[in-house]
Amino acid sequence: DEYINVFPKHGHWKDSAIRLEGDAVWSMNVMFLEMWALANKEPFIIPHTPPVFFPERETEGLVLPYADSPLDTETVGEYVYLQMIQNAERYLYIMTPYLIVDDGILTALSFAAKSGVDVRIITPHVWDKQMVHITTRSYYRDLIKAGVRLYEYTPGFVHAKVFVADDVAATVGTVNLDYRSLYLHFENGVFLYNTPSVAEAKTDFLKTLADSEEVTLRNLRTDVFHKQLENLLKLLSPLF
């Protein structure tokens, strides 16, 4: 199917994933079993004793799985993204299929770029949902004016959700930069600090960037109808 490029419905389907081994797998298992119990209306029981979360280790690196749930008040995915945006000092690279954000993330991205951080974002050129794609593009103008560099992956659809910053931190997961994913869905991810996987995530981003086209203000539509459509879709964006 389209997810493994057997039937390229949306052009080349670009995605990213991470494989975990060791104690971190326990956390991912618990996340899955918690959702399974909820779906089956069963009591959730932790299956066995958790590993030591901070054992002695050979390196200073850190692998931290995390989960996000609409059943509590903690927007963990948003916290992780904001932490990476606000702590970036040299560069911040982002791949996301959708870019439909609230004022908090929009302001953080703009402030980072204005502070001299090299902020680059890759989104799809070939869309899977037209209205969502138009809404994503409605944020381009303000971000470009703030100094954020935006690119569209021309071979097809970017489904990856990846942040990389300063050669030391990265996150790979399922959390889209949109309202439904940040606030309404069950999501998960892995935060990486000072591990070899950070360099791999950066290399993958740069490879994807080479197949992408930068969007400038000249590329954006300025006709009145399209601007009104963008404004309307922004108002409706929490529904997407």
C-alpha positions as CSV (number, residue, x, y, z in Angstrom):
1,D,0.0,0.0,0.0
2,E,1.0,3.7,0.0
3,Y,2.7,3.4,3.4
4,I,5.5,1.1,2.0
5,N,5.4,2.7,-1.4
6,V,3.9,-0.4,-3.1
7,F,1.0,1.8,-4.4
8,P,2.4,5.4,-4.3
9,K,-1.0,7.2,-3.9
10,H,0.7,10.4,-2.7
11,G,4.0,10.1,-4.4
12,H,6.9,8.7,-2.4
13,W,5.9,8.1,1.2
14,K,8.7,9.4,3.5
15,D,8.6,8.2,7.1
16,S,10.9,7.8,10.0
17,A,11.0,5.2,12.8
18,I,13.2,4.1,15.6
19,R,14.0,0.7,17.0
20,L,14.4,0.3,20.8
21,E,16.2,-2.5,22.6
22,G,16.7,-2.9,26.3
23,D,15.0,-1.4,29.3
24,A,13.3,1.4,27.3
25,V,11.1,-1.2,25.7
26,W,9.3,-1.8,29.0
27,S,7.9,1.7,28.9
28,M,6.6,1.3,25.3
29,N,5.0,-2.1,26.3
30,V,3.2,-0.4,29.2
31,M,1.9,2.4,27.0
32,F,0.4,-0.2,24.6
33,L,-1.1,-2.3,27.3
34,E,-2.7,0.7,28.9
35,M,-4.5,1.6,25.7
36,W,-5.4,-2.1,25.1
37,A,-7.1,-2.2,28.6
38,L,-8.9,1.0,27.9
39,A,-10.2,-0.2,24.5
40,N,-11.4,-3.5,26.1
41,K,-12.8,-1.8,29.2
42,E,-10.5,-3.8,31.4
43,P,-8.6,-2.7,34.5
44,F,-5.1,-1.8,33.7
45,I,-2.4,-3.8,35.7
46,I,1.3,-3.2,35.2
47,P,2.5,-6.7,34.1
48,H,5.8,-6.8,36.0
49,T,8.3,-4.7,37.9
50,P,9.8,-1.9,35.9
51,P,13.5,-1.7,35.3
52,V,15.8,0.7,37.1
53,F,15.2,3.9,35.1
54,F,18.6,5.4,35.7
55,P,21.1,2.6,35.9
56,E,24.8,3.0,35.7
57,R,25.7,3.3,32.0
58,E,28.7,3.5,29.8
59,T,27.8,6.8,28.1
60,E,26.1,10.0,29.1
61,G,23.3,9.4,26.5
62,L,19.7,9.2,27.4
63,V,16.7,7.4,25.7
64,L,13.4,8.5,27.1
65,P,10.1,7.0,25.7
66,Y,7.0,9.1,26.4
67,A,3.3,8.9,25.8
68,D,0.5,11.4,25.4
69,S,-3.1,10.7,26.3
70,P,-6.3,12.8,26.0
71,L,-7.5,11.3,29.3
72,D,-5.2,13.4,31.5
73,T,-4.3,17.1,31.6
74,E,-0.7,16.7,30.5
75,T,0.1,17.6,26.9
76,V,3.4,15.7,27.0
77,G,4.0,15.8,23.2
78,E,3.6,19.5,23.2
79,Y,5.9,19.9,26.2
80,V,8.6,17.9,24.4
81,Y,8.4,20.0,21.2
82,L,8.3,23.3,23.1
83,Q,11.3,22.2,25.2
84,M,13.3,21.4,22.1
85,I,12.3,24.7,20.4
86,Q,13.1,26.8,23.4
87,N,16.4,25.1,24.2
88,A,17.9,25.1,20.6
89,E,20.9,27.3,20.3
90,R,22.4,26.7,16.9
91,Y,19.8,24.8,14.8
92,L,16.5,23.1,14.9
93,Y,15.3,20.8,12.1
94,I,11.8,19.6,11.9
95,M,9.9,17.1,9.7
96,T,6.1,17.1,10.0
97,P,3.2,16.1,7.8
98,Y,1.1,18.9,9.1
99,L,1.8,22.4,10.5
100,I,-1.3,23.6,12.2
101,V,-0.2,25.1,15.5
102,D,-1.4,27.3,18.3
103,D,0.0,30.6,19.3
104,G,2.4,29.1,21.8
105,I,4.3,26.9,19.3
106,L,4.1,29.6,16.6
107,T,5.6,32.2,18.9
108,A,8.3,29.8,20.1
109,L,9.4,29.0,16.5
110,S,9.4,32.6,15.5
111,F,11.3,33.7,18.6
112,A,13.9,30.9,18.0
113,A,14.5,32.1,14.4
114,K,14.6,35.7,15.4
115,S,17.2,34.8,18.1
116,G,19.6,33.4,15.4
117,V,18.7,29.7,15.6
118,D,18.7,28.1,12.1
119,V,15.1,26.8,12.1
120,R,14.1,24.6,9.1
121,I,10.9,22.8,8.6
122,I,10.0,20.2,6.0
123,T,6.4,19.5,5.1
124,P,4.8,17.5,2.2
125,H,4.5,18.9,-1.3
126,V,2.0,16.2,-2.2
127,W,-0.9,16.4,0.2
128,D,-3.2,13.6,1.5
129,K,-5.9,16.0,2.7
130,Q,-6.4,19.2,0.7
131,M,-8.0,21.4,3.3
132,V,-5.3,20.4,5.8
133,H,-2.6,21.2,3.3
134,I,-4.1,24.7,2.7
135,T,-4.3,25.3,6.4
136,T,-0.6,24.2,6.8
137,R,0.4,26.7,4.1
138,S,-1.6,29.5,5.9
139,Y,1.1,29.5,8.6
140,Y,4.0,29.9,6.1
141,R,3.9,33.6,5.7
142,D,4.3,34.5,9.4
143,L,7.0,31.9,9.9
144,I,9.0,33.0,6.8
145,K,8.8,36.6,7.9
146,A,10.2,35.6,11.3
147,G,13.2,33.9,9.7
148,V,12.0,30.2,9.7
149,R,13.0,28.4,6.5
150,L,10.2,26.2,5.1
151,Y,10.6,23.4,2.6
152,E,8.2,21.0,0.8
153,Y,9.3,17.5,0.0
154,T,8.7,17.4,-3.7
155,P,8.8,13.6,-4.4
156,G,5.7,13.0,-2.3
157,F,4.3,13.0,1.2
158,V,6.3,13.4,4.5
159,H,4.8,11.4,7.2
160,A,7.8,11.6,9.6
161,K,7.5,13.4,12.9
162,V,11.1,14.3,13.8
163,F,12.8,17.1,15.7
164,V,16.7,17.4,15.8
165,A,18.6,20.2,17.6
166,D,22.3,21.1,18.0
167,D,23.7,17.6,17.4
168,V,22.7,16.6,20.9
169,A,18.9,16.1,21.0
170,A,16.2,14.6,18.9
171,T,12.7,13.1,19.1
172,V,11.0,10.6,16.8
173,G,7.4,9.6,17.3
174,T,3.8,9.8,16.2
175,V,3.0,13.4,17.4
176,N,1.9,15.7,14.5
177,L,2.1,19.4,14.8
178,D,-1.7,19.8,14.7
179,Y,-4.4,20.2,17.3
180,R,-5.9,16.7,17.2
181,S,-2.5,15.1,17.6
182,L,-1.3,17.4,20.3
183,Y,-4.5,17.4,22.4
184,L,-7.0,14.7,21.4
185,H,-5.1,11.6,20.3
186,F,-3.2,8.9,22.0
187,E,0.4,9.4,20.8
188,N,3.9,8.4,21.7
189,G,7.5,9.1,21.0
190,V,11.1,8.7,22.0
191,F,13.3,11.6,23.2
192,L,17.0,11.1,22.5
193,Y,19.9,13.0,24.1
194,N,23.5,12.6,23.2
195,T,23.2,9.3,21.5
196,P,24.4,8.1,18.0
197,S,20.8,8.1,16.9
198,V,20.7,11.9,17.0
199,A,23.4,12.1,14.3
200,E,21.4,9.5,12.2
201,A,18.2,11.7,12.6
202,K,20.2,14.7,11.4
203,T,21.6,12.9,8.4
204,D,18.1,11.6,7.4
205,F,16.8,15.2,7.7
206,L,19.5,16.6,5.4
207,K,19.0,13.8,2.9
208,T,15.3,14.7,2.8
209,L,16.1,18.4,2.6
210,A,18.1,17.7,-0.6
211,D,14.9,16.4,-2.2
212,S,12.9,19.3,-1.0
213,E,12.1,22.8,-2.4
214,E,12.3,25.9,-0.3
215,V,9.2,28.0,-0.1
216,T,9.5,31.8,-0.2
217,L,7.0,34.6,0.1
218,R,6.9,34.7,-3.7
219,N,5.5,31.2,-3.8
220,L,2.5,32.0,-1.6
221,R,-0.8,33.0,-3.0
222,T,-2.0,36.5,-2.2
223,D,-5.4,36.7,-3.9
224,V,-8.3,37.8,-1.6
225,F,-10.3,34.6,-1.9
226,H,-7.4,32.3,-1.0
227,K,-6.5,34.5,2.0
228,Q,-10.1,34.4,3.2
229,L,-10.2,30.6,2.8
230,E,-7.0,30.3,4.8
231,N,-8.4,32.5,7.6
232,L,-11.6,30.4,7.7
233,L,-9.6,27.1,7.8
234,K,-7.5,28.5,10.7
235,L,-10.6,29.0,12.7
236,L,-11.7,25.5,11.9
237,S,-8.3,23.9,12.4
238,P,-9.0,22.4,15.8
239,L,-11.4,20.1,14.0
240,F,-8.8,18.7,11.6
